[in-house]
């Protein structure tokens, strides 16, 4: 049982063949994307709340974080397998059974670079073709928060490199 998450060109989650439609608010999608993209390191609740609600007092920002996390966890079947949540931190389990199109793009680009170093033109072109087929548009285009801009630009540059 694996979760398929797509963030390129829009937001989509499929769990065991079932489309999950309950995570339909931009803030829910943005927070979930942030946690998944940072699966390697859980963040402090204070930092994440401040990142997503910078203009609110800390207590209100942390309350908003709790509410949005509750909504996301309620929408995902068996959400405990994906989240690592403590009193002070919030994270996405890197070992959770999930696929992410962003990770797939990064993997294929790494394959292309390895093939280029090995002068394997066929493998390089195959991997670059995969990058182009996986890149269906900007990273979470409905998100306008500052944290996403560097990653969105990096992925866009990868796609441009693949096109060249």
C-alpha positions as CSV (number, residue, x, y, z in Angstrom):
1,X,0.0,0.0,0.0
2,X,1.7,3.2,-1.2
3,X,0.7,6.8,-1.5
4,X,1.4,8.5,-4.8
5,X,1.9,12.2,-4.4
6,X,2.1,14.6,-7.4
7,X,3.2,18.2,-6.8
8,X,4.3,19.1,-10.3
9,X,1.7,21.0,-12.3
10,X,-0.8,20.7,-9.5
11,X,-1.6,18.8,-6.3
12,X,-2.8,15.2,-6.4
13,X,-2.7,12.3,-3.9
14,X,-3.7,8.8,-4.7
15,X,-3.8,6.1,-2.0
16,X,-4.0,2.5,-3.2
17,X,-5.7,3.6,-6.4
18,X,-8.2,6.0,-4.6
19,X,-7.9,9.7,-5.3
20,X,-7.9,11.7,-2.0
21,X,-10.0,14.8,-2.5
22,X,-10.4,15.9,1.1
23,X,-7.0,17.8,1.1
24,X,-8.4,20.5,-1.1
25,X,-7.4,23.8,0.7
26,X,-4.2,25.6,-0.5
27,X,-2.9,25.8,3.0
28,X,-3.4,22.1,3.6
29,X,-1.7,21.3,0.3
30,X,1.2,23.7,1.0
31,X,1.8,22.3,4.5
32,X,1.7,18.7,3.3
33,X,4.0,19.5,0.4
34,X,6.5,21.2,2.8
35,X,6.5,18.2,5.1
36,X,7.0,15.7,2.3
37,X,9.7,17.7,0.5
38,X,11.5,17.9,3.9
39,X,10.9,14.3,4.8
40,X,14.6,13.9,5.7
41,X,14.3,16.3,8.7
42,X,11.3,17.0,10.9
43,X,10.9,20.7,11.7
44,X,10.1,22.3,15.0
45,X,6.4,23.3,15.5
46,X,7.6,26.8,16.2
47,X,9.5,27.1,13.0
48,X,6.8,25.7,10.8
49,X,4.1,27.7,12.4
50,X,6.2,30.9,11.9
51,X,6.9,30.0,8.3
52,X,3.3,29.5,7.4
53,X,1.7,32.2,9.6
54,X,4.5,34.8,10.0
55,X,2.1,37.7,10.8
56,X,0.3,36.0,13.6
57,X,1.3,35.8,17.3
58,X,3.1,32.5,18.0
59,X,0.3,31.0,20.0
60,X,-2.2,31.6,17.2
61,X,0.2,30.3,14.5
62,X,0.8,27.1,16.5
63,X,-2.9,26.7,16.9
64,X,-3.4,27.1,13.1
65,X,-0.7,24.5,12.6
66,X,-2.4,22.0,14.9
67,X,-5.7,22.6,13.1
68,X,-4.3,22.1,9.6
69,X,-2.4,19.1,10.7
70,X,-5.5,17.6,12.2
71,X,-7.4,18.2,8.9
72,X,-4.6,16.5,6.8
73,X,-4.3,13.6,9.2
74,X,-8.0,13.1,9.2
75,X,-8.1,13.1,5.3
76,X,-5.2,10.5,4.9
77,X,-6.1,6.9,5.5
78,X,-3.9,5.4,8.1
79,X,-2.1,8.7,8.5
80,X,0.1,7.4,11.3
81,X,2.3,5.6,8.8
82,X,3.3,8.9,7.2
83,X,3.6,11.4,10.1
84,X,6.2,11.7,12.8
85,X,4.7,14.1,15.2
86,X,5.9,14.9,18.7
87,X,5.2,17.7,21.2
88,X,7.9,19.8,19.6
89,X,8.3,18.6,16.1
90,X,6.4,17.7,13.0
91,X,7.7,15.6,10.1
92,X,6.9,13.2,7.3
93,X,8.4,9.8,7.7
94,X,11.0,9.4,5.0
95,X,10.6,5.6,5.2
96,X,6.8,5.8,4.7
97,X,5.5,4.0,1.7
98,X,5.1,6.9,-0.8
99,X,6.2,8.0,-4.2
100,X,6.7,11.7,-5.0
101,X,7.0,13.0,-8.6
102,X,9.6,15.6,-7.4
103,X,11.8,12.8,-6.1
104,X,11.4,10.9,-9.3
105,X,12.5,13.9,-11.3
106,X,15.6,14.3,-9.1
107,X,16.4,10.5,-9.5
108,X,16.1,10.6,-13.3
109,X,18.2,13.7,-13.5
110,X,20.9,12.0,-11.4
111,X,20.7,9.0,-13.8
112,X,21.2,11.4,-16.7
113,X,24.2,13.0,-15.1
114,X,25.8,9.6,-14.3
115,X,25.2,8.5,-17.9
116,X,26.7,11.7,-19.2
117,X,29.8,11.1,-17.1
118,X,30.0,7.6,-18.5
119,X,29.5,8.8,-22.1
120,X,26.4,6.7,-22.4
121,X,24.3,8.9,-24.7
122,X,21.3,6.4,-24.9
123,X,21.0,6.1,-21.1
124,X,21.3,9.9,-20.8
125,X,18.6,10.6,-23.4
126,X,16.3,8.0,-21.8
127,X,16.7,9.5,-18.3
128,X,16.2,13.1,-19.7
129,X,13.1,11.9,-21.5
130,X,11.8,10.6,-18.2
131,X,12.5,14.0,-16.6
132,X,10.4,15.7,-19.3
133,X,7.6,13.2,-19.0
134,X,7.5,13.6,-15.2
135,X,7.7,17.4,-15.1
136,X,4.1,18.3,-15.8
137,X,4.4,21.9,-14.7
138,X,5.6,24.2,-11.8
139,X,5.9,22.8,-8.3
140,X,2.6,23.3,-6.6
141,X,1.5,26.3,-8.6
142,X,-1.3,27.2,-6.2
143,X,1.3,27.9,-3.5
144,X,2.6,31.5,-3.2
145,X,4.7,31.1,-0.1
146,X,8.3,32.1,0.1
147,X,9.6,28.7,1.2
148,X,8.6,27.0,-2.1
149,X,10.2,29.5,-4.6
150,X,13.8,28.1,-4.5
151,X,12.7,24.5,-5.0
152,X,10.2,25.5,-7.7
153,X,13.0,27.4,-9.6
154,X,15.5,24.6,-9.1
155,X,13.1,22.1,-10.7
156,X,12.2,24.5,-13.5
157,X,16.0,24.8,-14.2
158,X,16.3,21.0,-14.3
159,X,13.5,20.8,-16.8
160,X,15.2,23.4,-19.0
161,X,18.5,21.5,-18.8
162,X,16.7,18.3,-19.9
163,X,15.2,20.2,-22.8
164,X,18.6,21.4,-23.9
